[in-house]
Amino acid sequence: MKKLNLLELFAGVGGLSLGFEQTGRFNVVGGLELDKAIAESFGKNHKSAKVFAGDICKLDIKAVADSLNTTVDIIVGGPPCQGFSTRGKCLGKEDMRNFLFKEFFRYTKYFNPRYFVIENVAAILGTADGFFLKLILQEAEKQGYKVRYGVLDSRYFGVPQTRRRAVFIGAKDKYVELPKMDTNTKQVSVWDAISDLAYLESGEGDFISEYRNAAQSDYQKELRKNSKKLYNHVATKHSDVAIYRLSLIPPEKGKEFLPKEHLTKSTFGGTWGRLEKGKPSPTIVTRFDTPSNGRNNHPFLNRSITPREAARIQSFPDEFVFYGNKSSIIKQIGNAVPPRLANAIAQEIIKAEDE
């Protein structure tokens, strides 16, 4: 059966396209990413794709099309969401980043794919009294797409993480439904995801290492199956004071155990928190290496989670390697769409395609 050619915009490291690729029904032909280092990481993990590094507003769309030299059946992407984010200032119409979805529709207009998928923070649906939601739906309709949209939570799709994202699925001449969230499904926990990974202390670990322990859950077996080595399992070297503060916090607990003089100012409610072993993680963000920046510390070790632990919580397989310096790798993982969530969306498009 012919595969559908997929182009990813605002690609990041390519978690969205990876989830589609894993179905076996999509061929990732290209990815556009502003950050050159992240684009390089995308290319190393999507070897059949053409990679375009640069500002989407300045890239020559005809040059992109000529380089791809093929039809594009589906365009996917998540325009940068800081302006919509509840963690940001919610500037709405005043934040120019919120208009980058127009570039997305410039590409759908040019390539005329049968399908598109837009992924973004849940707040996009309500920002500025639904102003952006209306614009997206109007632009899609103008181009002949029928659209379903809503908020999906990754923990209901086999991802060991609570991550609520707005998803739009557009299709020519038909509606493609969003995947159903079964709230009764047994959720994958943090410990299901990371319990087999070596118990590193602050500053320990190497870019490439051996597996020290056998897989301890079906989830771990699935994510390990194509990888003989372990990559990116490197613990950040924390300051002595950070390690001391973490040592005061019991397993799976948080800042309530810190003396007042050790509490630090932060806009994030879960500062100095440890992950709870038996639950999905809170949303992985781009500063998960910082102990004071949310509930992203190991359940009992005195350190934040490693990039590989974060990647496991995001549902990336171990064969997917993150390249670049530390800050780039953390950004790649924290900003990514969980591949398992993307896979569930892809399955709905496959159903529509096979009708």
MARPAPA-441653 format. One record per residue (C-alpha): residue number from 1; residue in three letters; y, x, z. Coordinates in Angstrom, 1 decimal, decimal comma, padded with zeros to 4 digits. Layout:
// MARPAPA-441653
mardo=NUM; guvex=ALA; v=Y; u=X; w=Z .
...
This chain:
// MARPAPA-441653
mardo=1; guvex=MET; v=000,0; u=000,0; w=000,0 .
mardo=2; guvex=LYS; v=003,4; u=001,3; w=-001,0 .
mardo=3; guvex=LYS; v=005,5; u=002,6; w=001,9 .
mardo=4; guvex=LEU; v=009,1; u=001,5; w=002,4 .
mardo=5; guvex=ASN; v=011,7; u=004,2; w=002,1 .
mardo=6; guvex=LEU; v=013,9; u=004,5; w=005,2 .
mardo=7; guvex=LEU; v=017,3; u=006,1; w=005,6 .
mardo=8; guvex=GLU; v=018,7; u=006,6; w=009,1 .
mardo=9; guvex=LEU; v=022,4; u=006,7; w=009,8 .
mardo=10; guvex=PHE; v=024,0; u=008,0; w=013,0 .
mardo=11; guvex=ALA; v=020,5; u=009,4; w=013,3 .
mardo=12; guvex=GLY; v=020,7; u=011,7; w=016,4 .
mardo=13; guvex=VAL; v=017,3; u=013,3; w=016,7 .
mardo=14; guvex=GLY; v=015,6; u=010,4; w=015,0 .
mardo=15; guvex=GLY; v=013,8; u=008,3; w=017,7 .
mardo=16; guvex=LEU; v=014,5; u=005,1; w=015,7 .
mardo=17; guvex=SER; v=013,0; u=006,4; w=012,5 .
mardo=18; guvex=LEU; v=010,1; u=008,0; w=014,3 .
mardo=19; guvex=GLY; v=009,0; u=004,6; w=015,7 .
mardo=20; guvex=PHE; v=009,1; u=003,2; w=012,2 .
mardo=21; guvex=GLU; v=007,2; u=006,2; w=010,8 .
mardo=22; guvex=GLN; v=004,5; u=005,9; w=013,4 .
mardo=23; guvex=THR; v=003,4; u=002,6; w=011,9 .
mardo=24; guvex=GLY; v=002,3; u=004,4; w=008,7 .
mardo=25; guvex=ARG; v=004,2; u=001,9; w=006,6 .
mardo=26; guvex=PHE; v=007,6; u=003,7; w=006,3 .
mardo=27; guvex=ASN; v=008,6; u=007,0; w=004,7 .
mardo=28; guvex=VAL; v=011,7; u=008,6; w=006,2 .
mardo=29; guvex=VAL; v=013,6; u=009,9; w=003,2 .
mardo=30; guvex=GLY; v=016,9; u=010,9; w=004,9 .
mardo=31; guvex=GLY; v=018,9; u=011,1; w=008,0 .
mardo=32; guvex=LEU; v=022,7; u=011,4; w=008,5 .
mardo=33; guvex=GLU; v=024,0; u=013,0; w=011,7 .
mardo=34; guvex=LEU; v=027,4; u=014,3; w=012,7 .
mardo=35; guvex=ASP; v=026,3; u=017,1; w=015,0 .
mardo=36; guvex=LYS; v=024,9; u=020,0; w=013,0 .
mardo=37; guvex=ALA; v=022,6; u=021,3; w=015,8 .
mardo=38; guvex=ILE; v=021,1; u=017,8; w=016,3 .
mardo=39; guvex=ALA; v=020,8; u=017,3; w=012,6 .
mardo=40; guvex=GLU; v=018,7; u=020,5; w=012,5 .
mardo=41; guvex=SER; v=016,4; u=019,2; w=015,2 .
mardo=42; guvex=PHE; v=016,1; u=015,9; w=013,3 .
mardo=43; guvex=GLY; v=015,0; u=017,9; w=010,2 .
mardo=44; guvex=LYS; v=012,4; u=019,9; w=012,0 .
mardo=45; guvex=ASN; v=010,8; u=016,7; w=013,3 .
mardo=46; guvex=HIS; v=011,1; u=014,7; w=010,1 .
mardo=47; guvex=LYS; v=009,9; u=017,3; w=007,6 .
mardo=48; guvex=SER; v=009,9; u=015,0; w=004,5 .
mardo=49; guvex=ALA; v=013,4; u=013,8; w=005,1 .
mardo=50; guvex=LYS; v=016,6; u=015,1; w=003,5 .
mardo=51; guvex=VAL; v=019,1; u=015,9; w=006,2 .
mardo=52; guvex=PHE; v=022,9; u=015,3; w=005,8 .
mardo=53; guvex=ALA; v=025,0; u=016,9; w=008,6 .
mardo=54; guvex=GLY; v=028,6; u=015,8; w=008,8 .
mardo=55; guvex=ASP; v=031,1; u=013,0; w=009,4 .
mardo=56; guvex=ILE; v=029,7; u=009,8; w=007,7 .
mardo=57; guvex=CYS; v=033,3; u=008,8; w=006,9 .
mardo=58; guvex=LYS; v=033,7; u=012,0; w=004,8 .
mardo=59; guvex=LEU; v=030,3; u=012,4; w=003,3 .
mardo=60; guvex=ASP; v=030,2; u=011,5; w=-000,4 .
mardo=61; guvex=ILE; v=027,8; u=008,5; w=-000,6 .
mardo=62; guvex=LYS; v=027,0; u=009,2; w=-004,3 .
mardo=63; guvex=ALA; v=026,1; u=012,8; w=-003,4 .
mardo=64; guvex=VAL; v=023,8; u=011,5; w=-000,7 .
mardo=65; guvex=ALA; v=022,2; u=009,0; w=-003,1 .
mardo=66; guvex=ASP; v=021,8; u=011,7; w=-005,8 .
mardo=67; guvex=SER; v=020,2; u=014,1; w=-003,3 .
mardo=68; guvex=LEU; v=017,7; u=011,4; w=-002,1 .
mardo=69; guvex=ASN; v=016,9; u=010,5; w=-005,7 .
mardo=70; guvex=THR; v=014,9; u=007,4; w=-004,7 .
mardo=71; guvex=THR; v=015,2; u=003,8; w=-003,8 .
mardo=72; guvex=VAL; v=016,1; u=003,0; w=-000,2 .
mardo=73; guvex=ASP; v=014,2; u=-000,1; w=001,1 .
mardo=74; guvex=ILE; v=015,6; u=-000,1; w=004,7 .
mardo=75; guvex=ILE; v=018,6; u=001,4; w=006,4 .
mardo=76; guvex=VAL; v=018,5; u=001,8; w=010,2 .
mardo=77; guvex=GLY; v=020,9; u=003,3; w=012,7 .
mardo=78; guvex=GLY; v=022,9; u=003,0; w=015,9 .
mardo=79; guvex=PRO; v=026,7; u=003,6; w=015,4 .
mardo=80; guvex=PRO; v=028,1; u=005,5; w=018,3 .
mardo=81; guvex=CYS; v=028,4; u=003,1; w=021,2 .
mardo=82; guvex=GLN; v=030,7; u=004,8; w=023,8 .
mardo=83; guvex=GLY; v=033,5; u=002,3; w=023,1 .
mardo=84; guvex=PHE; v=031,2; u=-000,6; w=023,9 .
mardo=85; guvex=SER; v=029,4; u=001,0; w=026,8 .
mardo=86; guvex=THR; v=029,7; u=-000,4; w=030,3 .
mardo=87; guvex=ARG; v=029,9; u=003,3; w=031,5 .
mardo=88; guvex=GLY; v=033,0; u=003,9; w=029,4 .
mardo=89; guvex=LYS; v=036,4; u=002,3; w=029,6 .
mardo=90; guvex=CYS; v=035,4; u=-000,7; w=027,4 .
mardo=91; guvex=LEU; v=038,5; u=-000,3; w=025,2 .
mardo=92; guvex=GLY; v=037,1; u=-002,8; w=022,6 .
mardo=93; guvex=LYS; v=039,3; u=-003,2; w=019,6 .
mardo=94; guvex=GLU; v=041,5; u=-000,2; w=020,8 .
mardo=95; guvex=ASP; v=038,6; u=002,3; w=020,4 .
mardo=96; guvex=MET; v=038,2; u=003,4; w=016,8 .
mardo=97; guvex=ARG; v=034,6; u=004,4; w=017,5 .
mardo=98; guvex=ASN; v=033,8; u=000,7; w=017,6 .
mardo=99; guvex=PHE; v=034,5; u=000,3; w=013,9 .
mardo=100; guvex=LEU; v=031,9; u=002,9; w=012,7 .
mardo=101; guvex=PHE; v=029,5; u=000,0; w=012,0 .
mardo=102; guvex=LYS; v=031,7; u=-000,6; w=008,9 .
mardo=103; guvex=GLU; v=030,4; u=002,7; w=007,6 .
mardo=104; guvex=PHE; v=026,9; u=001,4; w=008,1 .
mardo=105; guvex=PHE; v=027,7; u=-001,6; w=005,9 .
mardo=106; guvex=ARG; v=029,3; u=000,7; w=003,3 .
mardo=107; guvex=TYR; v=025,8; u=002,3; w=002,9 .
mardo=108; guvex=THR; v=024,0; u=-001,1; w=002,8 .
mardo=109; guvex=LYS; v=026,4; u=-002,2; w=000,1 .
mardo=110; guvex=TYR; v=025,8; u=000,9; w=-002,0 .
mardo=111; guvex=PHE; v=022,0; u=001,2; w=-001,6 .
mardo=112; guvex=ASN; v=021,3; u=-002,6; w=-001,3 .
mardo=113; guvex=PRO; v=018,2; u=-002,2; w=000,8 .
mardo=114; guvex=ARG; v=015,9; u=-005,2; w=001,5 .
mardo=115; guvex=TYR; v=016,2; u=-004,7; w=005,3 .
mardo=116; guvex=PHE; v=018,5; u=-003,1; w=007,8 .
mardo=117; guvex=VAL; v=018,3; u=-002,6; w=011,6 .
mardo=118; guvex=ILE; v=021,3; u=-001,9; w=013,8 .
mardo=119; guvex=GLU; v=020,7; u=-000,8; w=017,4 .
mardo=120; guvex=ASN; v=023,5; u=-000,5; w=020,0 .
mardo=121; guvex=VAL; v=024,3; u=-001,1; w=023,7 .
mardo=122; guvex=ALA; v=023,9; u=-004,6; w=024,9 .
mardo=123; guvex=ALA; v=027,6; u=-004,9; w=025,6 .
mardo=124; guvex=ILE; v=028,4; u=-005,0; w=021,9 .
mardo=125; guvex=LEU; v=027,5; u=-008,7; w=021,8 .
mardo=126; guvex=GLY; v=030,3; u=-009,6; w=024,3 .
mardo=127; guvex=THR; v=032,9; u=-006,9; w=023,8 .
mardo=128; guvex=ALA; v=036,4; u=-008,4; w=023,0 .
mardo=129; guvex=ASP; v=035,0; u=-012,0; w=023,3 .
mardo=130; guvex=GLY; v=032,4; u=-011,4; w=020,6 .
mardo=131; guvex=PHE; v=034,9; u=-009,9; w=018,1 .
mardo=132; guvex=PHE; v=032,5; u=-007,2; w=016,9 .
mardo=133; guvex=LEU; v=029,5; u=-009,5; w=016,8 .
mardo=134; guvex=LYS; v=031,3; u=-011,9; w=014,5 .
mardo=135; guvex=LEU; v=032,4; u=-009,0; w=012,2 .
mardo=136; guvex=ILE; v=028,9; u=-007,7; w=011,9 .
mardo=137; guvex=LEU; v=027,4; u=-011,1; w=011,1 .
mardo=138; guvex=GLN; v=030,2; u=-011,8; w=008,6 .
mardo=139; guvex=GLU; v=029,7; u=-008,5; w=006,8 .
mardo=140; guvex=ALA; v=025,9; u=-008,9; w=006,7 .
mardo=141; guvex=GLU; v=026,2; u=-012,5; w=005,3 .
mardo=142; guvex=LYS; v=028,7; u=-011,3; w=002,7 .
mardo=143; guvex=GLN; v=026,0; u=-008,8; w=001,4 .
mardo=144; guvex=GLY; v=023,3; u=-011,5; w=001,3 .
mardo=145; guvex=TYR; v=021,5; u=-010,7; w=004,6 .
mardo=146; guvex=LYS; v=020,0; u=-013,2; w=007,0 .
mardo=147; guvex=VAL; v=020,3; u=-011,8; w=010,5 .
mardo=148; guvex=ARG; v=018,5; u=-012,2; w=013,8 .
mardo=149; guvex=TYR; v=019,9; u=-010,5; w=016,8 .
mardo=150; guvex=GLY; v=019,5; u=-010,2; w=020,6 .
mardo=151; guvex=VAL; v=018,9; u=-007,9; w=023,5 .
mardo=152; guvex=LEU; v=015,6; u=-006,1; w=023,9 .
mardo=153; guvex=ASP; v=014,5; u=-004,2; w=027,0 .
mardo=154; guvex=SER; v=012,3; u=-001,2; w=026,3 .
mardo=155; guvex=ARG; v=010,1; u=-001,7; w=029,4 .
mardo=156; guvex=TYR; v=008,5; u=-004,7; w=027,8 .
mardo=157; guvex=PHE; v=007,3; u=-002,6; w=024,8 .
mardo=158; guvex=GLY; v=005,3; u=000,1; w=026,6 .
mardo=159; guvex=VAL; v=008,2; u=002,4; w=027,4 .
mardo=160; guvex=PRO; v=008,4; u=003,6; w=031,1 .
mardo=161; guvex=GLN; v=012,1; u=002,9; w=031,2 .
mardo=162; guvex=THR; v=014,4; u=000,0; w=031,7 .
mardo=163; guvex=ARG; v=016,7; u=000,2; w=028,7 .
mardo=164; guvex=ARG; v=018,5; u=-002,9; w=027,4 .
mardo=165; guvex=ARG; v=019,7; u=-002,6; w=023,8 .
mardo=166; guvex=ALA; v=021,3; u=-005,0; w=021,3 .
mardo=167; guvex=VAL; v=019,3; u=-005,1; w=018,0 .
mardo=168; guvex=PHE; v=020,2; u=-006,7; w=014,7 .
mardo=169; guvex=ILE; v=017,6; u=-007,2; w=012,0 .
mardo=170; guvex=GLY; v=018,9; u=-008,1; w=008,6 .
mardo=171; guvex=ALA; v=016,8; u=-009,1; w=005,6 .
mardo=172; guvex=LYS; v=017,4; u=-010,4; w=002,1 .
mardo=173; guvex=ASP; v=016,5; u=-014,0; w=001,6 .
mardo=174; guvex=LYS; v=014,5; u=-014,4; w=004,9 .
mardo=175; guvex=TYR; v=014,8; u=-014,1; w=008,6 .
mardo=176; guvex=VAL; v=012,9; u=-011,4; w=010,4 .
mardo=177; guvex=GLU; v=012,4; u=-012,3; w=014,1 .
mardo=178; guvex=LEU; v=012,9; u=-009,9; w=016,9 .
mardo=179; guvex=PRO; v=009,8; u=-008,8; w=018,7 .
mardo=180; guvex=LYS; v=009,0; u=-011,0; w=021,7 .
mardo=181; guvex=MET; v=009,3; u=-009,6; w=025,2 .
mardo=182; guvex=ASP; v=006,3; u=-010,5; w=027,3 .
mardo=183; guvex=THR; v=007,6; u=-010,2; w=030,9 .
mardo=184; guvex=ASN; v=004,0; u=-010,6; w=032,2 .
mardo=185; guvex=THR; v=002,9; u=-007,4; w=030,5 .
mardo=186; guvex=LYS; v=001,9; u=-004,6; w=032,9 .
mardo=187; guvex=GLN; v=004,7; u=-002,1; w=032,6 .
mardo=188; guvex=VAL; v=004,2; u=001,7; w=032,2 .
mardo=189; guvex=SER; v=005,5; u=003,5; w=035,3 .
mardo=190; guvex=VAL; v=007,3; u=006,9; w=035,7 .
mardo=191; guvex=TRP; v=004,1; u=008,3; w=037,2 .
mardo=192; guvex=ASP; v=002,0; u=007,0; w=034,3 .
mardo=193; guvex=ALA; v=004,4; u=009,1; w=032,1 .
mardo=194; guvex=ILE; v=004,8; u=012,4; w=033,9 .
mardo=195; guvex=SER; v=002,1; u=012,9; w=036,6 .
mardo=196; guvex=ASP; v=000,2; u=015,4; w=034,5 .
mardo=197; guvex=LEU; v=003,1; u=017,7; w=033,9 .
mardo=198; guvex=ALA; v=003,3; u=020,9; w=035,9 .
mardo=199; guvex=TYR; v=005,1; u=020,7; w=039,2 .
mardo=200; guvex=LEU; v=007,9; u=023,0; w=038,4 .
mardo=201; guvex=GLU; v=010,6; u=024,0; w=040,9 .
mardo=202; guvex=SER; v=014,3; u=024,5; w=040,0 .
mardo=203; guvex=GLY; v=014,8; u=027,1; w=037,3 .
mardo=204; guvex=GLU; v=011,1; u=027,3; w=036,4 .
mardo=205; guvex=GLY; v=009,4; u=026,6; w=033,0 .
mardo=206; guvex=ASP; v=009,4; u=027,9; w=029,4 .
mardo=207; guvex=PHE; v=010,2; u=026,4; w=026,1 .
mardo=208; guvex=ILE; v=006,5; u=026,7; w=025,2 .
mardo=209; guvex=SER; v=003,8; u=026,5; w=027,8 .
mardo=210; guvex=GLU; v=000,1; u=025,5; w=028,3 .
mardo=211; guvex=TYR; v=-001,0; u=022,2; w=029,7 .
mardo=212; guvex=ARG; v=-002,1; u=022,9; w=033,3 .
mardo=213; guvex=ASN; v=-003,5; u=019,5; w=034,1 .
mardo=214; guvex=ALA; v=-005,7; u=016,9; w=032,3 .
mardo=215; guvex=ALA; v=-004,1; u=013,6; w=031,2 .
mardo=216; guvex=GLN; v=-004,2; u=011,1; w=034,0 .
mardo=217; guvex=SER; v=-003,3; u=007,9; w=032,2 .
mardo=218; guvex=ASP; v=-003,8; u=006,2; w=028,8 .
mardo=219; guvex=TYR; v=-000,1; u=006,7; w=028,1 .
mardo=220; guvex=GLN; v=-000,4; u=010,4; w=028,7 .
mardo=221; guvex=LYS; v=-003,5; u=010,6; w=026,5 .
mardo=222; guvex=GLU; v=-001,6; u=008,9; w=023,7 .
mardo=223; guvex=LEU; v=001,5; u=011,1; w=023,9 .
mardo=224; guvex=ARG; v=-000,6; u=014,3; w=024,2 .
mardo=225; guvex=LYS; v=-003,1; u=013,6; w=021,4 .
mardo=226; guvex=ASN; v=-001,5; u=015,7; w=018,6 .
mardo=227; guvex=SER; v=-000,1; u=018,5; w=020,7 .
mardo=228; guvex=LYS; v=-002,0; u=021,6; w=021,8 .
mardo=229; guvex=LYS; v=001,0; u=023,2; w=023,6 .
mardo=230; guvex=LEU; v=003,6; u=021,7; w=025,9 .
mardo=231; guvex=TYR; v=007,3; u=022,1; w=024,7 .
mardo=232; guvex=ASN; v=010,6; u=021,6; w=026,5 .
mardo=233; guvex=HIS; v=009,2; u=021,5; w=030,0 .
mardo=234; guvex=VAL; v=011,9; u=023,6; w=031,6 .
mardo=235; guvex=ALA; v=013,6; u=022,7; w=034,9 .
mardo=236; guvex=THR; v=017,3; u=023,2; w=035,2 .
mardo=237; guvex=LYS; v=018,4; u=025,9; w=037,7 .
mardo=238; guvex=HIS; v=020,4; u=024,1; w=040,3 .
mardo=239; guvex=SER; v=022,8; u=025,5; w=042,8 .
mardo=240; guvex=ASP; v=021,6; u=026,1; w=046,4 .
mardo=241; guvex=VAL; v=023,7; u=023,3; w=047,7 .
mardo=242; guvex=ALA; v=022,2; u=020,8; w=045,1 .
mardo=243; guvex=ILE; v=018,7; u=021,9; w=046,1 .
mardo=244; guvex=TYR; v=019,6; u=021,5; w=049,8 .
mardo=245; guvex=ARG; v=020,9; u=018,0; w=049,2 .
mardo=246; guvex=LEU; v=017,8; u=017,0; w=047,4 .
mardo=247; guvex=SER; v=015,7; u=018,4; w=050,2 .
mardo=248; guvex=LEU; v=017,3; u=015,9; w=052,5 .
mardo=249; guvex=ILE; v=016,2; u=013,0; w=050,4 .
mardo=250; guvex=PRO; v=012,7; u=011,7; w=051,0 .
mardo=251; guvex=PRO; v=010,3; u=011,0; w=048,1 .
mardo=252; guvex=GLU; v=011,5; u=008,1; w=045,8 .
mardo=253; guvex=LYS; v=014,7; u=007,6; w=047,9 .
mardo=254; guvex=GLY; v=018,4; u=008,1; w=047,3 .
mardo=255; guvex=LYS; v=021,8; u=009,0; w=048,5 .
mardo=256; guvex=GLU; v=021,6; u=006,8; w=051,6 .
mardo=257; guvex=PHE; v=019,8; u=009,8; w=053,3 .
mardo=258; guvex=LEU; v=022,7; u=012,2; w=052,7 .
mardo=259; guvex=PRO; v=025,2; u=012,9; w=055,4 .
mardo=260; guvex=LYS; v=028,7; u=011,8; w=054,5 .
mardo=261; guvex=GLU; v=029,9; u=015,4; w=054,0 .
mardo=262; guvex=HIS; v=027,3; u=015,8; w=051,2 .
mardo=263; guvex=LEU; v=028,1; u=012,6; w=049,3 .
mardo=264; guvex=THR; v=029,9; u=013,4; w=046,0 .
mardo=265; guvex=LYS; v=032,2; u=011,2; w=044,0 .
mardo=266; guvex=SER; v=030,7; u=009,7; w=040,9 .
mardo=267; guvex=THR; v=031,2; u=006,6; w=038,8 .
mardo=268; guvex=PHE; v=027,4; u=006,1; w=038,7 .
mardo=269; guvex=GLY; v=025,9; u=003,9; w=041,4 .
mardo=270; guvex=GLY; v=022,5; u=005,7; w=041,6 .
mardo=271; guvex=THR; v=023,9; u=009,2; w=042,4 .
mardo=272; guvex=TRP; v=021,4; u=011,6; w=044,0 .
mardo=273; guvex=GLY; v=018,6; u=009,2; w=043,5 .
mardo=274; guvex=ARG; v=014,9; u=010,0; w=043,0 .
mardo=275; guvex=LEU; v=012,7; u=008,2; w=040,4 .
mardo=276; guvex=GLU; v=010,2; u=005,8; w=041,9 .
mardo=277; guvex=LYS; v=006,7; u=006,6; w=040,8 .
mardo=278; guvex=GLY; v=005,3; u=003,1; w=040,5 .
mardo=279; guvex=LYS; v=008,2; u=001,6; w=038,5 .
mardo=280; guvex=PRO; v=009,8; u=002,2; w=035,1 .
mardo=281; guvex=SER; v=012,7; u=004,6; w=035,2 .
mardo=282; guvex=PRO; v=016,3; u=003,4; w=035,0 .
mardo=283; guvex=THR; v=018,0; u=004,2; w=031,7 .
mardo=284; guvex=ILE; v=017,8; u=007,9; w=030,7 .
mardo=285; guvex=VAL; v=021,3; u=009,1; w=030,0 .
mardo=286; guvex=THR; v=022,8; u=012,3; w=028,5 .
mardo=287; guvex=ARG; v=023,3; u=014,0; w=031,9 .
mardo=288; guvex=PHE; v=019,8; u=013,6; w=033,3 .
mardo=289; guvex=ASP; v=019,8; u=017,3; w=034,2 .
mardo=290; guvex=THR; v=022,5; u=016,8; w=036,9 .
mardo=291; guvex=PRO; v=021,1; u=015,7; w=040,3 .
mardo=292; guvex=SER; v=024,3; u=013,8; w=041,2 .
mardo=293; guvex=ASN; v=024,4; u=011,9; w=038,0 .
mardo=294; guvex=GLY; v=022,2; u=008,8; w=038,7 .
mardo=295; guvex=ARG; v=018,6; u=008,2; w=039,6 .
mardo=296; guvex=ASN; v=017,1; u=011,0; w=037,4 .
mardo=297; guvex=ASN; v=015,6; u=013,3; w=040,0 .
mardo=298; guvex=HIS; v=011,9; u=014,0; w=040,3 .
mardo=299; guvex=PRO; v=010,1; u=011,6; w=042,7 .
mardo=300; guvex=PHE; v=009,5; u=014,4; w=045,2 .
mardo=301; guvex=LEU; v=010,4; u=017,8; w=043,9 .
mardo=302; guvex=ASN; v=013,9; u=019,2; w=044,5 .
mardo=303; guvex=ARG; v=015,2; u=019,1; w=040,9 .
mardo=304; guvex=SER; v=016,2; u=016,8; w=038,2 .
mardo=305; guvex=ILE; v=013,7; u=015,9; w=035,5 .
mardo=306; guvex=THR; v=012,9; u=018,3; w=032,7 .
mardo=307; guvex=PRO; v=013,6; u=017,5; w=029,0 .
mardo=308; guvex=ARG; v=009,9; u=016,9; w=028,5 .
mardo=309; guvex=GLU; v=009,7; u=014,5; w=031,4 .
mardo=310; guvex=ALA; v=012,7; u=012,7; w=030,1 .
mardo=311; guvex=ALA; v=011,2; u=012,6; w=026,6 .
mardo=312; guvex=ARG; v=008,0; u=011,1; w=028,0 .
mardo=313; guvex=ILE; v=010,1; u=008,5; w=029,8 .
mardo=314; guvex=GLN; v=011,7; u=007,8; w=026,4 .
mardo=315; guvex=SER; v=008,2; u=007,5; w=024,8 .
mardo=316; guvex=PHE; v=008,5; u=010,6; w=022,5 .
mardo=317; guvex=PRO; v=005,1; u=012,1; w=021,8 .
mardo=318; guvex=ASP; v=004,6; u=015,7; w=023,0 .
mardo=319; guvex=GLU; v=004,3; u=016,9; w=019,4 .
mardo=320; guvex=PHE; v=008,0; u=016,0; w=018,9 .
mardo=321; guvex=VAL; v=009,9; u=019,2; w=019,8 .
mardo=322; guvex=PHE; v=013,6; u=019,3; w=020,7 .
mardo=323; guvex=TYR; v=015,5; u=022,3; w=019,4 .
mardo=324; guvex=GLY; v=018,9; u=023,7; w=020,3 .
mardo=325; guvex=ASN; v=020,7; u=024,8; w=023,5 .
mardo=326; guvex=LYS; v=020,2; u=023,0; w=026,8 .
mardo=327; guvex=SER; v=023,1; u=020,6; w=026,5 .
mardo=328; guvex=SER; v=022,2; u=019,7; w=022,9 .
mardo=329; guvex=ILE; v=018,6; u=018,9; w=023,8 .
mardo=330; guvex=ILE; v=019,6; u=016,8; w=026,8 .
mardo=331; guvex=LYS; v=022,0; u=014,9; w=024,5 .
mardo=332; guvex=GLN; v=019,3; u=014,4; w=021,9 .
mardo=333; guvex=ILE; v=016,9; u=012,8; w=024,4 .
mardo=334; guvex=GLY; v=019,5; u=010,8; w=026,3 .
mardo=335; guvex=ASN; v=021,0; u=009,2; w=023,2 .
mardo=336; guvex=ALA; v=017,7; u=008,4; w=021,4 .
mardo=337; guvex=VAL; v=016,1; u=005,1; w=020,8 .
mardo=338; guvex=PRO; v=012,7; u=005,0; w=022,4 .
mardo=339; guvex=PRO; v=010,2; u=005,3; w=019,6 .
mardo=340; guvex=ARG; v=007,9; u=002,6; w=021,1 .
mardo=341; guvex=LEU; v=010,8; u=000,1; w=021,0 .
mardo=342; guvex=ALA; v=011,6; u=001,1; w=017,4 .
mardo=343; guvex=ASN; v=007,9; u=000,7; w=016,6 .
mardo=344; guvex=ALA; v=007,9; u=-002,9; w=017,9 .
mardo=345; guvex=ILE; v=010,9; u=-003,7; w=015,7 .
mardo=346; guvex=ALA; v=009,1; u=-002,1; w=012,7 .
mardo=347; guvex=GLN; v=006,0; u=-004,2; w=013,2 .
mardo=348; guvex=GLU; v=008,1; u=-007,4; w=012,8 .
mardo=349; guvex=ILE; v=009,5; u=-006,1; w=009,5 .
mardo=350; guvex=ILE; v=005,9; u=-005,3; w=008,4 .
mardo=351; guvex=LYS; v=004,8; u=-008,9; w=009,2 .
mardo=352; guvex=ALA; v=007,7; u=-010,2; w=007,1 .
mardo=353; guvex=GLU; v=006,9; u=-007,8; w=004,3 .
mardo=354; guvex=ASP; v=003,2; u=-008,9; w=004,2 .
mardo=355; guvex=GLU; v=003,9; u=-012,6; w=004,2 .
